[in-house]
């Protein structure tokens, strides 16, 4: 399938999921969740939804469990809002790139502080 169409469908799903998670979800397990990306397979059967969850490891696991439970509701709402013949099945994955970036940033700050201390 055309890559531009796949990316447009992925971006539309990402936009609608973000709105649904902010306004429609009432599950207390789902905390501060941000949809960072959506990858749709070429046959539009599966959509990997990458989410960033703010909080501790327990809160992240609880939020992922809440998202898995709400998968049917989210998929039906996406079907109403996005005009595609077949709504892909949603698979939620934890996006750890933000944590990874923060860890690299803190390491670089430590190295910079050590270098400044040596020059003084």
LINZICOR-V795285 format. One record per pair of residues at least 4 apart in sequence whose C-alpha atoms are under 6 Angstrom apart, sorted by the first residue. I is the first residue (numbers start at 1). GAP is how many residues later the second one is. D is the distance in Angstrom with one decimal. If there is no record, write none. Layout:
I:GAP:D
I:GAP:D
This chain:
1:41:5.5
10:28:5.2
10:30:5.8
13:4:5.9
14:24:6.0
17:4:6.0
20:4:5.0
21:4:5.4
29:33:5.5
29:34:5.2
29:37:5.7
30:33:4.3
30:36:5.7
32:21:5.9
32:22:5.6
33:19:5.8
33:20:4.7
34:17:5.5
34:18:5.1
35:15:6.0
35:16:4.5
36:14:5.6
36:15:5.5
37:13:5.1
38:10:5.5
38:11:4.6
39:8:5.5
39:9:5.1
40:6:5.9
40:7:4.4
41:5:5.6
44:44:5.5
45:43:4.5
46:42:4.7
46:43:4.7
47:41:5.7
47:42:6.0
47:43:5.1
48:43:4.9
49:42:5.9
49:43:4.8
49:44:6.0
50:43:4.9
50:44:5.7
50:45:5.3
51:43:5.2
51:44:5.3
52:43:5.2
53:7:5.8
55:4:5.6
71:4:6.0
78:4:5.6
79:8:5.8
